[in-house]
Amino acid sequence: MSLTAYVLHIAGIGLLGIEELPGAPLEVLPVFIVVITLFAMSWSRYFRRGPLECLLNNATKIAERVK
């Protein structure tokens, strides 16, 4: 789930335009933490891996067959 959380964090920064500000607003950090934590907890109830981790796992399984 760490890859998914990292990518969502970077996507959130891009969508909010935070990288264009001189200093990232400190109020955004707790919101990121809460949203990602809630998403990760709810996702892990039903799935073993995060969505991007699952895609990466499937891609490596396909590559494993190509020898």
C-alpha positions as CSV (number, residue, x, y, z in Angstrom):
1,M,0.0,0.0,0.0
2,S,3.0,2.3,0.4
3,L,3.5,2.7,-3.4
4,T,-0.2,3.6,-3.8
5,A,0.0,6.1,-0.9
6,Y,3.1,7.7,-2.3
7,V,1.6,8.1,-5.8
8,L,-1.7,9.5,-4.4
9,H,0.3,12.0,-2.3
10,I,2.2,13.2,-5.4
11,A,-1.0,13.3,-7.5
12,G,-2.7,15.3,-4.7
13,I,0.1,17.8,-4.6
14,G,-0.1,18.2,-8.4
15,L,-3.9,18.5,-8.5
16,L,-3.9,21.1,-5.7
17,G,-1.0,23.0,-7.2
18,I,0.9,23.0,-4.0
19,E,4.3,22.7,-5.7
20,E,3.8,26.2,-7.2
21,L,3.5,27.8,-3.8
22,P,6.7,29.1,-2.1
23,G,6.1,26.9,1.0
24,A,3.6,24.0,1.3
25,P,0.8,25.0,3.6
26,L,1.0,23.0,6.8
27,E,-2.7,22.6,7.0
28,V,-2.7,20.3,4.0
29,L,-0.4,17.7,5.6
30,P,-2.9,16.4,8.2
31,V,-5.6,16.2,5.5
32,F,-3.3,14.0,3.3
33,I,-2.5,11.8,6.3
34,V,-6.1,11.3,7.3
35,V,-7.3,10.7,3.7
36,I,-4.6,8.2,2.8
37,T,-4.9,6.4,6.2
38,L,-8.6,6.0,5.8
39,F,-8.3,4.8,2.2
40,A,-5.5,2.3,3.2
41,M,-7.5,0.9,6.1
42,S,-10.7,0.5,4.1
43,W,-8.8,-1.0,1.1
44,S,-6.9,-3.5,3.2
45,R,-10.2,-4.9,4.6
46,Y,-11.0,-6.4,1.3
47,F,-7.7,-6.8,-0.6
48,R,-4.3,-8.0,0.3
49,R,-2.4,-5.5,-1.8
50,G,-2.9,-1.9,-2.8
51,P,-4.2,-1.2,-6.3
52,L,-0.8,-0.1,-7.7
53,E,1.0,-2.9,-5.9
54,C,-1.5,-5.4,-7.5
55,L,-0.8,-3.9,-10.9
56,L,2.9,-4.2,-10.4
57,N,2.6,-7.8,-9.2
58,N,0.5,-8.7,-12.3
59,A,3.1,-7.0,-14.6
60,T,5.9,-8.9,-13.0
61,K,4.0,-12.2,-13.3
62,I,3.7,-11.7,-17.0
63,A,7.3,-10.7,-17.4
64,E,8.3,-13.9,-15.4
65,R,6.7,-16.0,-18.2
66,V,8.8,-14.4,-20.9
67,K,12.2,-16.1,-20.7
